[in-house]
Amino acid sequence: MDKTVEICGLSKAYTQGHEQILVLDDLDFHISRGEFVSIVGPSGSGKSTLLNLVGLLDDAYSGEIRLFGRRMEDLDEAQKAVLRLKSIGFVFQFDSLLPEFTVLENIELPARLLKNAGTADGLELLRRFGLEEIAQKFPMDISGGEKQRAAMLRALRNSPALLIADEPTGNLDRHNSGVILDDLKSASGLGAAVLMVTHNEEAARRADRVLRMTAGKLEIIK
C-alpha cells in the first residue's frame, strides 16, 4: 500500500526553565493510504504533539517526516500551508462551525479557500453520509453529534489524502461517538489515511491499527 505518512527517528523536546523535556523519543511509524490508525494514551504522553507535527502545525523537531512521498524538511512555510489546505483535513474535539453560516456553507469553506466555487461536492458529501436534511440548517439548530459530523465533512471537502482527528468523540455521548467512528472508517474507505488520537480505548479499537503512546514512545496494541 502507498504510504501517506512516514516518520523516521522523530524526536521533539521543549525547554522548561533550564531543563529539556523530551516529548517524542525517536519514533518510527507509517500510515498507508486507506488505513485508519488510532493512537491512545494519557494526557501529556505526546499524542497531540505528534499530531501537530504530522499536520504541519509545528516544525521544531529532529528526524524525518514524509507526507505523500515528500520530505517536509524540504518545504518552506508557504508550501506547507498549501499542502495543509489541499491534502490534510482536521477534525477536533470541538466542531468550530461558524454560527452565521449554514451547514452546507460551513462544509464549503475549505473549497472556497481554494477558489473552488460551487456547492455540488458539499451536497454530495452530505448525501453520502446521510445528512442532506441538515444542509440548510444553522449550527444552533442541529444536535452536537450532527455538528461534529458536519465538521468532519468540512475536513473531507477538499478530498484530503490525510485526515487527522484529535479527540473527535471527546464531547459526544456513546451513540454519537459510534456514528463519528463509523464516519472516520468510511473516510478511510474513500481512500484517505486517517490518524486519530484519543483517551478512549474503546474508540481506539475501532481503527485498523492501534498504537499506545507512553512517555514519548509508541507501542503496537493491535
Residue frames as a rotation matrix with the C-alpha (Angstrom) as fourth column:
MET 1
0.570 0.821 0.000 0.00
0.821 -0.570 0.000 0.00
0.000 0.000 -1.000 0.00
ASP 2
0.022 -0.520 0.854 1.12
0.387 -0.783 -0.487 3.59
0.922 0.342 0.184 -0.65
LYS 3
-0.198 -0.181 -0.963 2.50
0.979 -0.090 -0.184 5.21
-0.054 -0.979 0.195 2.49
THR 4
0.569 0.484 0.665 0.80
0.497 -0.847 0.190 8.54
0.655 0.222 -0.722 3.15
VAL 5
0.751 -0.356 0.556 2.76
-0.632 -0.631 0.450 9.26
0.191 -0.689 -0.699 6.34
GLU 6
0.536 -0.671 -0.512 6.31
0.555 0.737 -0.385 8.06
0.636 -0.078 0.768 7.01
ILE 7
0.789 -0.279 0.548 8.12
-0.556 -0.704 0.442 9.06
0.262 -0.653 -0.710 10.18
CYS 8
0.531 -0.706 -0.469 11.72
0.524 0.709 -0.472 8.12
0.666 0.005 0.746 10.94
GLY 9
-0.341 -0.789 -0.511 13.64
0.877 -0.072 -0.474 8.92
0.338 -0.610 0.717 14.11
LEU 10
0.082 0.467 0.881 11.21
0.155 -0.879 0.452 11.67
0.985 0.099 -0.144 15.13
SER 11
-0.260 -0.177 -0.949 12.06
0.962 0.042 -0.272 13.44
0.088 -0.983 0.159 18.39
LYS 12
0.140 0.354 0.925 10.71
0.190 -0.926 0.326 16.61
0.972 0.130 -0.197 19.96
ALA 13
-0.274 -0.286 -0.918 11.82
0.951 0.064 -0.303 18.41
0.145 -0.956 0.255 23.12
TYR 14
0.641 0.443 0.627 10.66
0.274 -0.895 0.352 21.50
0.717 -0.054 -0.695 24.97
THR 15
-0.597 -0.802 0.006 12.75
0.353 -0.269 -0.896 23.75
0.720 -0.533 0.444 27.19
GLN 16
0.649 0.761 -0.030 11.26
0.303 -0.222 0.927 24.25
0.698 -0.610 -0.375 30.64
GLY 17
0.903 -0.430 -0.015 13.39
-0.207 -0.466 0.860 26.57
-0.377 -0.773 -0.510 32.70
HIS 18
-0.001 -0.969 -0.248 16.89
-0.962 -0.066 0.264 25.13
-0.273 0.239 -0.932 32.44
GLU 19
-0.392 -0.074 0.917 15.60
-0.181 0.983 0.002 21.64
-0.902 -0.165 -0.399 31.66
GLN 20
-0.628 0.191 -0.754 14.96
-0.758 0.070 0.649 19.89
0.177 0.979 0.100 28.34
ILE 21
-0.136 0.682 0.719 11.73
-0.463 0.598 -0.655 17.85
-0.876 -0.422 0.234 28.38
LEU 22
-0.949 -0.210 -0.237 11.68
-0.309 0.458 0.834 15.07
-0.067 0.864 -0.499 25.77
VAL 23
-0.124 0.990 0.063 8.11
-0.765 -0.055 -0.642 14.74
-0.633 -0.128 0.764 24.46
LEU 24
0.932 0.300 -0.202 8.67
-0.358 0.684 -0.635 12.43
-0.052 0.664 0.746 21.46
ASP 25
0.191 -0.894 0.406 11.53
-0.656 0.192 0.730 9.97
-0.730 -0.406 -0.549 21.62
ASP 26
-0.702 -0.671 -0.239 12.93
-0.604 0.382 0.700 8.59
-0.378 0.636 -0.673 18.34
LEU 27
0.131 0.885 0.446 9.61
-0.267 0.465 -0.844 7.49
-0.955 -0.009 0.297 16.80
ASP 28
-0.915 -0.224 -0.335 9.29
-0.384 0.233 0.894 5.37
-0.122 0.946 -0.299 13.65
PHE 29
-0.328 0.797 0.508 5.89
0.358 0.602 -0.714 4.64
-0.874 -0.053 -0.482 12.13
HIS 30
-0.988 0.045 -0.150 3.82
-0.156 -0.369 0.916 4.96
-0.014 0.928 0.372 8.99
ILE 31
-0.105 0.984 0.145 0.23
-0.072 0.138 -0.988 5.18
-0.992 -0.114 0.056 7.78
SER 32
-0.871 -0.193 0.451 -0.84
0.383 0.309 0.871 3.84
-0.307 0.931 -0.195 4.40
ARG 33
-0.763 0.616 -0.196 -3.49
-0.609 -0.586 0.534 5.12
0.214 0.527 0.822 2.04
GLY 34
0.035 0.908 -0.419 -6.96
-0.471 0.384 0.794 3.96
0.881 0.170 0.441 3.12
GLU 35
-0.311 -0.223 -0.924 -5.80
0.611 0.697 -0.375 2.93
0.728 -0.681 -0.080 6.60
PHE 36
0.564 0.523 0.639 -7.40
-0.276 -0.610 0.743 4.02
0.778 -0.596 -0.199 9.89
VAL 37
-0.239 -0.752 -0.615 -4.81
0.581 0.397 -0.711 4.26
0.778 -0.527 0.341 12.69
SER 38
0.778 0.469 0.417 -5.50
-0.064 -0.601 0.796 5.35
0.625 -0.647 -0.438 16.26
ILE 39
-0.456 -0.879 -0.142 -3.08
0.231 0.038 -0.972 6.40
0.860 -0.476 0.186 18.97
VAL 40
0.710 0.700 -0.078 -4.24
0.182 -0.076 0.980 6.08
0.681 -0.710 -0.181 22.56
GLY 41
-0.332 -0.835 -0.438 -2.54
0.735 0.062 -0.675 7.40
0.591 -0.546 0.594 25.66
PRO 42
0.276 0.434 -0.858 -2.88
0.918 -0.384 0.100 9.67
-0.286 -0.815 -0.504 28.70
SER 43
0.973 0.047 0.227 -2.63
0.101 -0.967 -0.233 13.45
0.209 0.250 -0.946 28.67
GLY 44
0.609 -0.792 0.055 0.96
-0.700 -0.504 0.506 14.61
-0.373 -0.346 -0.861 28.39
SER 45
0.424 -0.448 0.787 2.16
0.222 0.894 0.390 11.47
-0.878 0.009 0.479 26.63
GLY 46
-0.597 -0.723 -0.347 2.93
-0.103 -0.360 0.927 13.29
-0.795 0.590 0.140 23.36
LYS 47
-0.173 0.602 0.780 -0.14
0.823 0.523 -0.221 12.44
-0.541 0.603 -0.586 21.26
SER 48
0.807 0.570 -0.153 -1.16
0.415 -0.733 -0.539 15.99
-0.420 0.372 -0.828 20.37
THR 49
0.182 -0.838 -0.514 2.46
-0.467 -0.534 0.705 16.99
-0.865 0.112 -0.489 19.79
LEU 50
-0.633 -0.391 0.668 2.73
0.298 0.674 0.676 14.22
-0.715 0.627 -0.309 17.23
LEU 51
0.258 0.815 0.519 -0.48
0.890 0.009 -0.456 15.33
-0.376 0.580 -0.723 15.51
ASN 52
0.758 0.013 -0.652 0.76
-0.046 -0.996 -0.073 18.92
-0.651 0.086 -0.754 15.33
LEU 53
-0.295 -0.937 -0.186 3.94
-0.411 -0.051 0.910 17.78
-0.862 0.345 -0.370 13.62
VAL 54
-0.605 0.124 0.786 2.22
0.613 0.702 0.361 15.44
-0.507 0.701 -0.502 11.17
GLY 55
0.435 0.876 0.210 -0.39
0.854 -0.326 -0.406 18.15
-0.287 0.356 -0.889 10.46
LEU 56
-0.269 -0.677 0.686 2.35
0.829 -0.525 -0.194 20.71
0.491 0.516 0.702 9.75
LEU 57
0.771 0.538 0.342 1.22
0.241 -0.743 0.624 22.94
0.590 -0.399 -0.702 12.61
ASP 58
0.755 -0.646 0.108 4.66
-0.358 -0.268 0.894 22.75
-0.549 -0.714 -0.434 14.24
ASP 59
0.870 -0.449 -0.203 8.10
-0.044 0.339 -0.940 22.33
0.491 0.826 0.275 12.69
ALA 60
0.110 -0.854 0.509 10.61
-0.945 -0.249 -0.214 22.22
0.310 -0.457 -0.834 15.55
TYR 61
0.855 0.157 0.494 11.81
-0.319 0.910 0.265 18.61
-0.408 -0.384 0.828 15.68
SER 62
-0.349 -0.907 -0.234 14.61
-0.859 0.210 0.467 16.24
-0.375 0.364 -0.853 14.78
GLY 63
-0.405 0.202 0.892 14.25
0.257 0.961 -0.101 13.25
-0.878 0.189 -0.441 12.47
GLU 64
-0.982 0.035 -0.183 12.29
-0.186 -0.246 0.951 12.99
-0.012 0.969 0.248 9.25
ILE 65
-0.135 0.980 0.143 8.63
0.039 0.150 -0.988 13.41
-0.990 -0.127 -0.059 8.31
ARG 66
-0.995 -0.070 -0.067 7.46
-0.066 -0.005 0.998 12.39
-0.070 0.998 0.000 4.84
LEU 67
-0.109 0.994 0.030 3.92
-0.061 0.023 -0.998 13.13
-0.992 -0.111 0.058 3.70
PHE 68
0.843 0.538 -0.030 2.68
-0.089 0.085 -0.992 11.89
-0.531 0.839 0.119 0.33
GLY 69
0.639 -0.658 0.399 6.25
0.769 0.543 -0.337 10.90
0.005 0.522 0.853 -0.55
ARG 70
0.371 -0.480 0.795 7.72
0.161 -0.810 -0.564 14.38
0.915 0.337 -0.223 0.11
ARG 71
-0.305 -0.565 -0.767 10.19
0.911 0.062 -0.408 15.34
0.278 -0.823 0.496 2.84
MET 72
0.745 0.666 -0.033 8.65
0.637 -0.696 0.331 18.10
0.198 -0.268 -0.943 4.93
GLU 73
0.277 -0.740 -0.612 12.12
0.523 -0.418 0.743 19.38
-0.806 -0.526 0.271 5.78
ASP 74
-0.634 -0.550 0.543 12.48
0.728 -0.189 0.659 20.43
-0.260 0.813 0.521 2.13
LEU 75
0.051 0.776 0.628 9.37
0.829 -0.383 0.406 22.66
0.556 0.500 -0.663 2.09
ASP 76
-0.925 -0.264 0.273 9.07
0.099 -0.860 -0.500 26.31
0.367 -0.436 0.822 3.10
GLU 77
-0.761 0.635 -0.134 6.16
0.116 -0.071 -0.991 27.68
-0.639 -0.769 -0.020 5.14
ALA 78
-0.259 0.680 -0.686 4.15
-0.869 -0.474 -0.143 28.77
-0.423 0.559 0.714 2.07
GLN 79
-0.486 0.026 -0.874 4.44
-0.587 0.731 0.348 25.30
0.648 0.682 -0.340 0.53
LYS 80
-0.948 0.144 -0.284 3.37
0.302 0.694 -0.654 23.69
0.103 -0.705 -0.701 3.80
ALA 81
-0.587 0.769 -0.253 0.34
-0.332 -0.514 -0.791 25.99
-0.738 -0.381 0.557 4.02
VAL 82
-0.184 0.490 -0.852 -0.80
-0.976 0.013 0.219 24.94
0.118 0.872 0.475 0.54
LEU 83
-0.698 -0.144 -0.701 -0.24
-0.182 0.983 -0.020 21.28
0.692 0.113 -0.713 1.40
ARG 84
-0.913 0.405 -0.056 -2.34
0.135 0.168 -0.977 21.63
-0.386 -0.899 -0.208 4.58
LEU 85
-0.317 0.844 -0.432 -5.21
-0.683 -0.519 -0.514 23.18
-0.658 0.132 0.741 2.65
LYS 86
-0.038 0.275 -0.961 -5.19
-0.961 0.254 0.111 20.79
0.274 0.927 0.255 -0.28
SER 87
-0.162 -0.236 -0.958 -4.15
-0.336 0.926 -0.172 17.47
0.928 0.295 -0.229 1.24
ILE 88
-0.862 -0.164 -0.479 -4.85
0.372 0.439 -0.818 17.44
0.344 -0.884 -0.317 5.00
GLY 89
0.091 0.924 0.372 -8.21
-0.117 -0.361 0.925 17.58
0.989 -0.128 0.075 6.78
PHE 90
-0.908 -0.417 0.051 -8.57
-0.057 0.003 -0.998 18.28
0.416 -0.909 -0.026 10.52
VAL 91
0.297 0.950 -0.097 -11.29
0.051 0.086 0.995 17.20
0.954 -0.300 -0.023 12.94
PHE 92
-0.739 -0.581 0.340 -11.01
-0.245 -0.238 -0.940 18.42
0.627 -0.778 0.034 16.53
GLN 93
-0.801 0.426 -0.421 -12.87
0.597 0.506 -0.623 17.75
-0.052 -0.750 -0.659 19.79
PHE 94
-0.118 0.751 -0.650 -14.96
0.215 -0.619 -0.755 20.90
-0.969 -0.229 -0.089 19.29
ASP 95
0.297 0.342 0.892 -16.66
0.855 0.322 -0.407 21.40
-0.426 0.883 -0.196 15.93
SER 96
-0.480 -0.527 -0.701 -15.82
0.270 -0.849 0.453 25.13
-0.834 0.028 0.550 15.50
LEU 97
-0.200 0.506 0.839 -18.61
0.972 -0.007 0.236 25.60
0.125 0.863 -0.490 12.94
LEU 98
-0.991 -0.116 0.062 -19.28
0.113 -0.993 -0.038 29.24
0.066 -0.031 0.997 12.11
PRO 99
-0.536 0.837 -0.110 -22.73
0.517 0.223 -0.826 30.05
-0.667 -0.499 -0.553 13.54
GLU 100
-0.113 0.506 -0.855 -23.66
-0.430 -0.801 -0.417 32.63
-0.896 0.320 0.308 10.88
PHE 101
-0.533 -0.128 -0.836 -23.30
-0.838 0.213 0.502 30.09
0.114 0.969 -0.221 8.05
THR 102
0.662 0.749 -0.010 -25.49
-0.749 0.662 0.030 27.10
0.029 -0.013 1.000 7.18
VAL 103
0.467 -0.457 0.757 -24.12
-0.091 0.827 0.555 23.58
-0.879 -0.328 0.345 7.48
LEU 104
0.698 -0.175 0.694 -23.54
0.701 0.363 -0.614 23.45
-0.145 0.915 0.376 3.72
GLU 105
0.822 -0.399 0.406 -21.78
-0.173 -0.855 -0.489 26.81
0.543 0.332 -0.772 3.74
ASN 106
0.549 -0.636 0.542 -19.53
-0.700 0.005 0.714 25.62
-0.457 -0.772 -0.443 6.59
ILE 107
0.490 -0.337 0.804 -18.65
0.343 0.922 0.177 22.48
-0.802 0.189 0.567 4.66
GLU 108
0.780 -0.105 0.617 -17.85
0.603 -0.137 -0.786 24.55
0.168 0.985 -0.043 1.58
LEU 109
0.900 -0.395 -0.185 -15.36
-0.281 -0.850 0.445 26.86
-0.333 -0.349 -0.876 3.34
PRO 110
0.059 -0.951 0.303 -12.21
0.073 0.307 0.949 24.81
-0.996 -0.034 0.087 2.53
ALA 111
0.061 0.024 0.998 -13.22
0.957 0.283 -0.065 24.71
-0.284 0.959 -0.005 -1.15
ARG 112
0.921 0.322 0.222 -13.74
0.371 -0.898 -0.238 28.47
0.122 0.301 -0.946 -1.19
LEU 113
0.577 -0.788 -0.213 -10.23
-0.261 -0.425 0.867 28.97
-0.774 -0.445 -0.451 0.18
LEU 114
-0.392 -0.684 0.615 -9.02
0.404 0.473 0.783 27.06
-0.826 0.556 0.091 -2.88
LYS 115
-0.451 0.338 -0.826 -11.32
-0.676 -0.734 0.069 29.22
-0.583 0.589 0.560 -5.05
ASN 116
-0.971 0.236 -0.047 -13.23
0.166 0.799 0.578 26.09
0.174 0.553 -0.815 -5.99
ALA 117
-0.649 0.757 0.070 -16.69
-0.734 -0.600 -0.317 27.62
-0.198 -0.258 0.946 -6.28
GLY 118
-0.154 0.704 -0.693 -19.92
-0.575 0.506 0.643 25.65
0.803 0.498 0.327 -6.27
THR 119
-0.211 0.184 0.960 -21.76
-0.957 0.159 -0.241 23.53
-0.197 -0.970 0.142 -3.71
ALA 120
0.490 0.484 -0.725 -22.27
-0.685 0.728 0.023 20.27
0.539 0.486 0.688 -5.61
ASP 121
-0.265 -0.672 -0.692 -19.45
-0.030 0.723 -0.691 18.43
0.964 -0.162 -0.212 -3.84
GLY 122
-0.873 -0.007 0.488 -20.61
-0.476 -0.209 -0.854 19.59
0.108 -0.978 0.179 -0.40
LEU 123
0.125 0.988 0.087 -24.12
-0.986 0.133 -0.104 18.38
-0.114 -0.072 0.991 -1.12
GLU 124
0.353 -0.055 -0.934 -22.75
-0.424 0.880 -0.212 15.07
0.834 0.471 0.287 -2.38
LEU 125
-0.748 -0.646 -0.148 -20.84
-0.110 0.341 -0.934 14.61
0.654 -0.682 -0.326 0.88
LEU 126
-0.587 0.608 0.534 -23.98
-0.775 -0.231 -0.589 15.35
-0.235 -0.759 0.607 2.89
ARG 127
0.456 0.773 -0.440 -25.94
-0.866 0.499 -0.019 12.81
0.205 0.390 0.898 0.82
ARG 128
-0.012 -0.552 -0.834 -23.21
-0.286 0.801 -0.526 10.18
0.958 0.232 -0.167 1.05
PHE 129
-0.903 -0.384 -0.193 -23.20
0.089 0.273 -0.958 10.41
0.420 -0.882 -0.212 4.84
GLY 130
-0.258 0.916 -0.308 -26.99
0.818 0.377 0.434 10.66
0.514 -0.140 -0.846 5.15
LEU 131
-0.390 0.024 -0.920 -27.09
0.730 -0.601 -0.325 14.28
-0.561 -0.799 0.217 6.31
GLU 132
-0.725 0.052 0.686 -28.70
0.556 -0.544 0.629 16.09
0.407 0.837 0.366 3.38
GLU 133
0.307 0.952 -0.014 -31.67
0.768 -0.239 0.595 17.14
0.562 -0.193 -0.804 5.56
ILE 134
0.525 -0.130 -0.841 -29.46
0.660 -0.562 0.499 19.48
-0.537 -0.817 -0.209 7.63
ALA 135
-0.175 -0.698 0.695 -27.76
0.976 -0.217 0.028 21.17
0.132 0.683 0.719 4.65
GLN 136
-0.183 0.185 0.965 -29.63
0.307 -0.922 0.235 24.47
0.934 0.340 0.112 5.00
LYS 137
0.823 0.428 -0.373 -29.83
0.462 -0.124 0.878 24.49
0.330 -0.895 -0.300 8.80
PHE 138
0.322 -0.710 0.626 -27.64
-0.548 -0.679 -0.488 26.64
0.772 -0.186 -0.608 11.02
PRO 139
-0.552 -0.649 -0.524 -25.33
0.010 0.623 -0.782 25.12
0.834 -0.437 -0.337 13.67
MET 140
-0.820 0.250 0.515 -27.58
-0.571 -0.283 -0.771 26.33
-0.047 -0.926 0.375 16.51
ASP 141
0.148 0.986 -0.082 -30.44
-0.984 0.139 -0.108 24.27
-0.095 0.096 0.991 15.04
ILE 142
0.425 -0.045 -0.904 -28.71
-0.339 0.918 -0.205 20.87
0.839 0.394 0.375 14.94
SER 143
1.000 0.013 -0.023 -27.52
0.015 0.452 0.892 18.42
0.022 -0.892 0.452 17.60
GLY 144
0.420 -0.902 0.100 -24.00
-0.687 -0.244 0.685 18.08
-0.593 -0.356 -0.722 18.96
GLY 145
-0.008 -0.386 0.923 -23.50
0.283 0.884 0.372 14.85
-0.959 0.264 0.102 17.06
GLU 146
0.688 0.329 0.647 -24.67
0.704 -0.088 -0.705 16.44
-0.175 0.940 -0.292 13.82
LYS 147
0.891 -0.423 -0.167 -22.32
-0.427 -0.904 0.014 19.38
-0.157 0.059 -0.986 14.37
GLN 148
0.062 -0.930 0.363 -19.35
-0.475 0.292 0.830 17.06
-0.878 -0.223 -0.424 14.76
ARG 149
0.112 0.039 0.993 -20.34
0.675 0.730 -0.105 15.10
-0.729 0.682 0.055 11.66
ALA 150
0.948 0.233 0.215 -20.63
0.317 -0.661 -0.680 18.36
-0.016 0.713 -0.701 9.72
ALA 151
0.582 -0.806 -0.107 -17.16
-0.665 -0.548 0.507 19.33
-0.467 -0.224 -0.855 10.93
MET 152
-0.101 -0.613 0.784 -15.86
0.081 0.780 0.621 16.02
-0.992 0.126 -0.029 9.64
LEU 153
0.482 0.338 0.808 -17.45
0.811 0.176 -0.557 16.62
-0.330 0.925 -0.189 6.22
ARG 154
0.953 -0.242 -0.180 -15.83
-0.273 -0.947 -0.170 20.07
-0.129 0.211 -0.969 6.19
ALA 155
0.140 -0.961 0.238 -12.49
-0.550 0.124 0.826 18.32
-0.823 -0.246 -0.512 6.75
LEU 156
-0.171 -0.147 0.974 -13.26
0.490 0.845 0.213 15.97
-0.855 0.513 -0.073 3.83
ARG 157
0.659 0.660 -0.361 -14.42
0.043 -0.512 -0.858 18.70
-0.751 0.549 -0.366 1.42
ASN 158
0.410 -0.577 -0.706 -11.13
-0.885 -0.439 -0.155 19.03
-0.220 0.689 -0.691 -0.47
SER 159
0.943 0.026 -0.331 -10.70
-0.125 0.951 -0.284 15.22
0.307 0.309 0.900 -0.69
PRO 160
0.342 -0.873 0.347 -7.63
-0.939 -0.306 0.156 15.18
-0.030 -0.379 -0.925 1.57
ALA 161
0.137 -0.416 -0.899 -5.17
-0.294 0.849 -0.438 12.32
0.946 0.324 -0.006 1.37
LEU 162
-0.693 -0.399 -0.600 -4.75
0.474 0.375 -0.797 12.55
0.543 -0.837 -0.071 5.17
LEU 163
0.340 0.818 0.464 -7.48
-0.125 -0.449 0.885 13.09
0.932 -0.358 -0.051 7.76
ILE 164
-0.749 -0.626 -0.215 -6.28
0.207 0.087 -0.974 13.99
0.629 -0.775 0.065 11.27
ALA 165
0.366 0.925 0.102 -8.75
0.010 -0.114 0.993 13.59
0.930 -0.363 -0.051 14.16
ASP 166
-0.760 -0.638 0.123 -7.84
-0.040 -0.143 -0.989 14.91
0.648 -0.757 0.083 17.62
GLU 167
-0.893 0.443 -0.075 -10.21
0.203 0.249 -0.947 13.50
-0.401 -0.861 -0.312 20.26
PRO 168
-0.842 0.539 -0.007 -13.14
-0.274 -0.416 0.867 13.64
0.465 0.732 0.498 17.79
THR 169
-0.006 0.877 -0.480 -15.53
0.328 0.455 0.828 11.84
0.945 -0.153 -0.290 20.17
GLY 170
-0.772 -0.474 -0.424 -14.41
0.514 -0.072 -0.855 13.58
0.374 -0.878 0.299 23.37
ASN 171
-0.888 0.457 0.053 -17.50
-0.436 -0.798 -0.417 15.79
-0.148 -0.393 0.907 23.52
LEU 172
-0.260 0.805 -0.533 -20.10
-0.762 0.168 0.626 13.18
0.593 0.569 0.570 22.49
ASP 173
0.252 0.430 0.867 -22.25
-0.823 0.566 -0.042 10.51
-0.509 -0.703 0.496 24.08
ARG 174
-0.371 -0.475 0.798 -21.72
-0.139 0.878 0.457 6.83
-0.918 0.058 -0.392 23.30
HIS 175
0.433 0.618 0.657 -24.20
0.569 0.377 -0.730 6.71
-0.699 0.690 -0.188 20.40
ASN 176
0.974 -0.036 -0.225 -22.86
-0.178 -0.735 -0.654 9.77
-0.142 0.677 -0.722 18.61
SER 177
0.072 -0.992 0.104 -19.29
-0.743 0.016 0.669 8.64
-0.665 -0.126 -0.736 19.27
GLY 178
-0.161 -0.077 0.984 -20.08
0.294 0.948 0.122 5.42
-0.942 0.309 -0.130 17.43
VAL 179
0.812 0.512 0.280 -21.52
0.436 -0.215 -0.874 7.36
-0.387 0.832 -0.398 14.50
ILE 180
0.713 -0.607 -0.351 -18.39
-0.660 -0.750 -0.046 9.53
-0.235 0.264 -0.935 14.22
LEU 181
-0.225 -0.822 0.524 -16.14
-0.491 0.560 0.668 6.47
-0.842 -0.107 -0.529 14.37
ASP 182
0.226 0.391 0.892 -18.20
0.603 0.663 -0.444 4.86
-0.765 0.639 -0.086 11.60
ASP 183
0.980 0.151 -0.127 -17.74
0.016 -0.701 -0.713 8.06
-0.196 0.697 -0.690 9.57
LEU 184
0.270 -0.955 -0.121 -13.97
-0.822 -0.294 0.488 8.00
-0.502 -0.032 -0.864 10.10
LYS 185
-0.277 -0.304 0.911 -13.92
0.092 0.936 0.340 4.39
-0.956 0.178 -0.231 8.94
SER 186
0.636 0.577 0.512 -15.93
0.590 0.064 -0.805 5.40
-0.497 0.814 -0.300 5.88
ALA 187
0.809 -0.398 -0.433 -13.43
-0.505 -0.848 -0.163 8.19
-0.302 0.350 -0.887 5.18
SER 188
-0.258 -0.924 0.282 -10.61
-0.575 0.382 0.724 5.65
-0.777 0.025 -0.630 5.10
GLY 189
-0.020 0.346 0.938 -12.75
0.527 0.801 -0.284 3.57
-0.850 0.489 -0.198 2.75
LEU 190
0.937 0.344 -0.059 -12.82
0.159 -0.573 -0.804 6.56
-0.310 0.744 -0.592 0.39
GLY 191
0.583 -0.778 0.236 -9.02
0.573 0.188 -0.798 6.39
0.576 0.600 0.555 0.24
ALA 192
0.465 -0.426 0.776 -7.90
-0.567 -0.817 -0.109 8.82
0.680 -0.389 -0.621 2.95
ALA 193
-0.356 -0.571 -0.740 -5.32
0.506 0.548 -0.666 7.80
0.786 -0.611 0.094 5.53
VAL 194
0.565 0.643 0.516 -6.96
-0.165 -0.525 0.835 8.51
0.808 -0.557 -0.190 8.91
LEU 195
-0.529 -0.730 -0.433 -4.92
0.431 0.208 -0.878 9.26
0.731 -0.651 0.205 12.05
MET 196
0.503 0.762 0.408 -6.87
-0.120 -0.405 0.906 9.65
0.856 -0.505 -0.112 15.30
VAL 197
-0.777 -0.609 -0.161 -5.65
0.083 0.155 -0.984 10.30
0.624 -0.778 -0.070 18.83
THR 198
0.301 0.931 0.208 -7.93
-0.341 -0.099 0.935 9.61
0.890 -0.353 0.288 21.79
HIS 199
-0.544 -0.335 0.769 -8.03
-0.836 0.133 -0.533 8.85
0.076 -0.933 -0.352 25.51
ASN 200
0.306 0.859 0.411 -10.84
-0.839 0.447 -0.310 6.39
-0.450 -0.249 0.857 24.84
GLU 201
-0.692 -0.674 0.259 -9.51
-0.501 0.707 0.499 2.86
-0.519 0.216 -0.827 24.37
GLU 202
-0.069 0.752 0.655 -12.88
0.403 0.622 -0.671 1.54
-0.912 0.218 -0.347 23.24
ALA 203
0.806 0.328 -0.493 -12.96
-0.237 -0.584 -0.776 4.16
-0.543 0.742 -0.393 20.47
ALA 204
-0.039 -0.929 -0.368 -9.35
-0.891 -0.134 0.434 3.46
-0.453 0.345 -0.822 19.57
ARG 205
-0.531 -0.206 0.822 -10.09
-0.071 0.977 0.199 -0.23
-0.845 0.048 -0.533 18.96
ARG 206
0.598 0.792 0.123 -12.39
0.120 0.064 -0.991 0.69
-0.792 0.607 -0.056 16.05
ALA 207
0.393 -0.542 -0.743 -9.29
-0.858 -0.506 -0.084 1.51
-0.330 0.670 -0.664 13.98
ASP 208
0.807 -0.190 -0.559 -7.37
-0.234 0.767 -0.598 -0.91
0.542 0.614 0.574 11.75
ARG 209
-0.062 -0.873 -0.483 -4.25
0.612 0.349 -0.709 -0.43
0.788 -0.339 0.513 13.87
VAL 210
0.923 0.330 0.199 -3.92
0.024 -0.564 0.825 0.83
0.384 -0.757 -0.529 17.44
LEU 211
-0.140 -0.987 -0.082 -0.75
0.461 0.009 -0.888 2.28
0.877 -0.162 0.453 18.97
ARG 212
0.801 0.322 -0.505 -0.18
0.592 -0.295 0.750 3.36
0.092 -0.899 -0.427 22.56
MET 213
0.153 -0.725 0.671 1.83
0.059 -0.671 -0.739 6.47
0.986 0.153 -0.059 23.35
THR 214
0.895 0.026 -0.445 3.67
0.442 0.074 0.894 6.39
0.056 -0.997 0.055 26.67
ALA 215
0.514 -0.713 -0.477 6.32
0.120 -0.491 0.863 8.92
-0.849 -0.501 -0.167 27.63
GLY 216
0.253 -0.382 -0.889 7.03
-0.780 -0.624 0.046 9.78
-0.573 0.681 -0.456 24.01
LYS 217
-0.854 -0.518 0.051 7.32
-0.413 0.735 0.538 6.18
-0.316 0.439 -0.841 22.81
LEU 218
0.120 0.897 -0.425 4.91
-0.990 0.138 0.012 4.16
0.070 0.419 0.905 20.66
GLU 219
-0.836 -0.281 0.471 3.99
-0.308 0.951 0.020 0.51
-0.454 -0.128 -0.882 21.12
ILE 220
-0.600 0.614 -0.513 1.67
-0.498 0.215 0.840 -1.61
0.626 0.760 0.176 18.99
ILE 221
-0.492 0.559 0.667 -1.56
-0.627 0.304 -0.717 -2.78
-0.604 -0.771 0.201 20.65
LYS 222
0.372 0.696 0.614 -3.44
0.138 0.613 -0.778 -4.03
-0.918 0.374 0.132 17.58
